Amino acid sequence: MLNRSDKEKLVKDLEQEISDAQAVVFSNFDQLLVTDLMCLRKKLHIPGISLRVIKSKLVQKALEKLNFKLDSEFVKKPMIVALTNNDDVSLVKELVNFAKDNENFAPVSALFENKIISQDEIKIIASLPSKDQLLAKLVGSIKAPVSNLIWSLKYNQVGLINILKQIKK
């Protein structure tokens, strides 16, 4: 059991972590099995992502100090806080995919770009392509005109050679 000074330190640390994070996802985990929670921790064991199980009231106090407020119904239940400093979309995707397999887990709210977002908006963010996929599309878009130009120049030479062969016959 934590005493008052430990709780105050925990709130202060959490407040700092939340203010430094790119994205923070708050999830309910009523009746989630310990093995499932360990599985989630393993999935999210990526540098820059941390997963913490914290009392809802302490999270609420940390958010109030940062001028954010969660839904009061959500605060009454046990809470997992997932924070990331890297790719925020991949964190949301992993949590939403985990929630599909586990009915006792649900990302309910998130702090995204200094704004509290709802569960529906979390699902929309999870449907977005990842950062790597977007970079691949960008590279493909940049590469396409150059490839087409090279093909056009090469095709004209091949066409000329074919015409000359036809004339020779």
Protein Blocks (a to p, Z undefined) as FASTA:
>chain_A
ZZfklmmmmmmmmmmmmmmpmbdcddddehiafklmmmmmmmmmcghiacddddfklmmm
mmmmnopacdfklmmpccdddddfblfklmmmmmmmmmmmmmkbccfbdceehiacdfkl
mmmmmmpccfklmmmmmmmmmmmmmmmmmmmmmmmmmmmmmmmmmmmZZ
